[in-house]
Amino acid sequence: MHVRRLKCMRCGAHHEPNDHIYVCSCHGPDGILDVEYDYAAISASCRREELQDGQGMWRYRPLLPLRADTPVPPLRVGATPLIQADRLAAELGLHRLWVKDEGVQPTGSLKDRASAMAVAKAREVGAEIICTASTGNAAAALAGLCASDGLPCVIFVPESAPPAKVAQMLAYGATVLLVEGDYDQAFDLCLQAADHFAWYNRNTAFNPYMAEGKKTVSLEICEQRGWQAPDVVMVSVGDGCILAGVHKGLSDLLALGWIDKMPRLLGVQAAGSNYLAEAWARGEDVNDKTAICPGTVADSLSVGLPRDRLKAMRAIERTGGAFVQVDDEAILQAIPTLARLTGIFAEPAGAAVVAGLKVAASQGLVTADDDIVIINTGNGLKDVGSARRSVTLAGDSAYMVAADLSAVEALGLAGAGGAK
């Protein structure tokens, strides 16, 4: 393991990595830590041409904060496809567009990367139970990864969590606690319970290693492109941890000399959960900005106080990027747009990036000649209710026909390129 130290995002204090530290003791839960590596040691021990095949995200183990003898969960995570999206690009007036599809992960979202890391770290410290708070995807991911490894988990989710995601957690055998309140209240209750019962805590940002798991999406993107970094990477943002992870992965590769430039990062927020976008537009300090009251169809983006806000804002500032906002109608409209032009079925949080790219193009944040990668963070089956709303909004419905060929002929479908 080539971790040098952990650095507080608030005061810059350095901490030695050990089995029990999550946050800087000077700031409590807000003392988010960043993992710093010895890049010279990594370079001496590993070249990009020597990465081992067939291990999913663990292919990048020399760049991850795990001891050499730490076992990893058996469920394969990572190695998701990067798809060239020419028809979607043309629809948006762009020339070079790629979609990284995280909806094909084992539990259907990018959060599998963080949860795989959480299970490995829990095993590393000998934890018997692991817990997390989530609006749905992180919880489902943890439940699935724990099930694959035989590690018990306790999940705290707001009572408004989509039923499909709750059912997924229960199917994996997780202990699920529906909290009478919002995500932020579930998060705080999880912190209290983890401390009281000595459970290993996977909570986003509070656990500094979650961004390290999520950063593997950036490592894959660049390797799949022959180690050529794109001009722009765009991702939807709720708690800010995925954006932080994307930036961390790219920063690692740049420090190692495995890529030769840093892409601009663009974050997409729902207009009803726009803490970071609002702070960016107004020049507000997220150390002092108070929580908002969120509300959006994209449950994965519904966060009143983004827990990884410092790293997320740093990602935008250091890459010359920006935040954009999209309303719920635009998010829902983007679901069938993405599906029909790429074959990728996304939940609202994943489709939001398509709506955000359209806004970014209209604002001049991207140009037609930019080489752009967008990340679909979750599968559309995570929220079938929103998918149904999206096709209704598009004016589409199934045809009711008699069980007779003449009824099909009467629809005039011949030569129409398929059903409506």
Stockholm file with secondary structure:
# STOCKHOLM 1.0

chainA/1-420         MHVRRLKCMRCGAHHEPNDHIYVCSCHGPDGILDVEYDYAAISASCRREELQDGQGMWRYRPLLPLRADTPVPPLRVGATPLIQADRLAAELGLHRLWVKDEGVQPTGSLKDRASAMAVAKAREVGAEIICTASTGNAAAALAGLCASDGLPCVIFVPESAPPAKVAQMLAYGATVLLVEGDYDQAFDLCLQAADHFAWYNRNTAFNPYMAEGKKTVSLEICEQRGWQAPDVVMVSVGDGCILAGVHKGLSDLLALGWIDKMPRLLGVQAAGSNYLAEAWARGEDVNDKTAICPGTVADSLSVGLPRDRLKAMRAIERTGGAFVQVDDEAILQAIPTLARLTGIFAEPAGAAVVAGLKVAASQGLVTADDDIVIINTGNGLKDVGSARRSVTLAGDSAYMVAADLSAVEALGLAGAGGAK
#=GR chainA/1-420 SS CCEEEEEETTTCCEECCCSSCCSCTTTGGGCCEEEEECHHHHHHHCCGGGCCSSCGGGGGGGGSSCCTTCCCCSSCCCCCCEEECHHHHHHTTCSEEEEEEGGGSTTSBTHHHHHHHHHHHHHHTTCSCEEEECSSHHHHHHHHHHHHHTCCEEEEEETTSCHHHHHHHHHTTCEEEEESSCHHHHHHHHHHHHHHHTCEECCBTTBTTHHHHHTHHHHHHHHHTTSCCCSEEEEECSSSHHHHHHHHHHHHHHHHTSSSCCCEEEEEEETTSCHHHHHHHHTCCTTTCCCCCCCCSCGGGCCSSCTTHHHHHHHHHHHTCEEEEECHHHHHHHHHHHHHHHSCCBCHHHHHHHHHHHHHHHTTSSCTTCEEEEEECBBGGGGHHHHHHHHHHTTCCCCCCCSSHHHHHTTTCTTSSSCC
#=GC SS_cons         CCEEEEEETTTCCEECCCSSCCSCTTTGGGCCEEEEECHHHHHHHCCGGGCCSSCGGGGGGGGSSCCTTCCCCSSCCCCCCEEECHHHHHHTTCSEEEEEEGGGSTTSBTHHHHHHHHHHHHHHTTCSCEEEECSSHHHHHHHHHHHHHTCCEEEEEETTSCHHHHHHHHHTTCEEEEESSCHHHHHHHHHHHHHHHTCEECCBTTBTTHHHHHTHHHHHHHHHTTSCCCSEEEEECSSSHHHHHHHHHHHHHHHHTSSSCCCEEEEEEETTSCHHHHHHHHTCCTTTCCCCCCCCSCGGGCCSSCTTHHHHHHHHHHHTCEEEEECHHHHHHHHHHHHHHHSCCBCHHHHHHHHHHHHHHHTTSSCTTCEEEEEECBBGGGGHHHHHHHHHHTTCCCCCCCSSHHHHHTTTCTTSSSCC
//
